[in-house]
């Protein structure tokens, strides 16, 4: 199902939902200039920052999931690499500089139209509380507030991280969908 769209971002005319010629799915198409508006998944990048065997988590100061814990992550920006995005998000949310390691987890969040990618990381020094966080703390595996982790993708990434113990065992792929009722 396409997210709703009313007007063409190119010329401002109305758009209609139809399958363009030589395509295989419905798209929003401008009724005036015929621009096809492709809507693709958004990329979320993050990391699991470690220092002395403990993991840095951030308590969210924004919705969704205000007050829940998460690994530093957020939407990738144009003009940056995956790793640069993960490092930037960590700096913004936890005032921490990290050395990005390897990509270890990919989660297709189908219903949200997102792909979440997680890297290993080492903290380069201290950390603080960024504008999007209420708190930041280091946790040993047994101290992690598992029931208060904000997103299923982040929880799964943490579980995979601890299962691999941070070693490079390739990229683990997971798919999340809402349960059909």
Residue pairs with C-beta under 8 A, 6 or more apart in sequence:
2 17
2 26
2 27
2 28
2 39
3 39
3 113
5 15
5 28
5 37
5 39
6 14
6 15
7 13
7 14
7 15
8 14
8 15
8 30
8 32
8 33
8 35
8 37
9 35
9 37
10 30
10 33
10 35
11 30
11 32
11 33
11 35
13 30
13 31
13 32
13 33
14 30
14 31
14 32
15 28
15 29
15 30
15 31
15 37
16 28
16 29
16 31
17 26
17 27
17 28
17 29
18 26
18 27
18 29
19 25
19 26
19 27
20 27
20 29
20 36
23 36
27 36
27 37
27 38
27 39
28 36
28 37
28 39
29 35
29 36
29 37
30 36
30 37
39 113
40 113
41 113
41 114
41 115
42 75
42 76
42 113
42 114
42 115
43 75
43 76
43 82
43 85
43 114
43 115
43 117
44 73
44 74
44 75
44 76
44 109
44 114
44 115
44 116
44 117
44 153
45 73
45 74
45 75
45 76
45 82
45 83
45 85
45 86
45 89
45 116
45 117
45 118
45 119
46 71
46 72
46 73
46 74
46 86
46 89
46 90
46 116
46 117
46 118
46 119
46 154
46 157
47 71
47 72
47 73
47 86
47 87
47 89
47 90
47 98
47 100
47 101
47 118
47 119
47 120
47 121
48 55
48 71
48 118
48 119
48 120
48 121
48 157
48 158
48 161
48 166
49 55
49 56
49 71
49 72
49 90
49 94
49 96
49 98
49 121
49 122
49 123
49 127
50 56
50 120
50 121
50 122
50 123
50 166
51 122
51 123
51 138
52 138
53 140
54 138
54 139
54 140
55 71
55 138
55 139
55 140
55 141
55 144
55 158
55 161
56 71
56 72
56 90
56 94
56 96
56 123
56 127
56 136
56 137
56 138
56 139
57 69
57 70
57 71
57 136
57 137
57 138
57 139
57 144
57 145
58 69
58 70
58 71
58 72
58 93
58 94
58 130
58 132
58 133
58 135
58 136
59 67
59 68
59 69
59 70
59 133
59 134
59 135
59 136
59 137
60 66
60 67
60 68
60 69
60 70
60 132
60 133
60 134
60 150
61 131
61 132
61 133
61 134
62 132
64 150
65 150
65 151
67 134
68 148
68 149
68 150
69 144
69 145
69 148
69 149
69 150
70 149
70 150
70 151
70 154
71 118
71 154
71 157
71 158
72 86
72 89
72 90
72 92
72 93
72 94
72 96
73 86
73 89
73 116
73 118
73 154
74 85
74 89
74 92
74 93
74 132
75 85
76 82
76 85
77 85
77 88
80 88
82 103
82 117
82 119
83 100
83 119
86 98
86 100
86 117
86 118
86 119
86 121
87 97
87 98
87 100
87 121
90 96
90 97
90 98
90 121
91 97
91 130
92 130
92 131
92 132
93 130
93 132
93 133
93 136
94 127
94 128
94 129
94 130
94 133
94 136
95 126
95 127
95 128
95 129
95 130
95 136
96 123
96 124
96 125
96 126
96 127
96 128
96 136
97 123
97 124
97 125
98 121
98 122
98 123
98 124
99 121
99 122
99 124
100 119
100 120
100 121
101 119
101 120
101 121
101 122
101 166
101 168
102 119
102 120
102 168
103 117
103 118
103 119
103 171
104 118
104 119
104 120
104 157
104 160
104 161
104 164
104 168
104 169
104 170
104 171
104 172
105 116
105 117
105 118
105 156
105 157
105 160
105 161
105 171
105 172
105 173
105 174
106 115
106 116
106 117
106 118
106 171
106 172
106 173
106 174
107 115
107 116
107 117
107 118
107 153
107 156
107 157
107 173
107 174
107 175
107 176
108 115
108 173
108 174
108 175
108 176
109 115
109 116
109 153
109 176
110 175
110 176
110 177
111 176
111 177
111 178
116 153
116 154
116 157
118 154
118 157
118 161
120 161
120 166
120 168
127 136
127 138
128 136
129 135
129 136
130 136
139 145
141 162
144 158
146 155
149 155
149 158
152 176
153 174
153 176
156 174
156 176
160 172
164 172
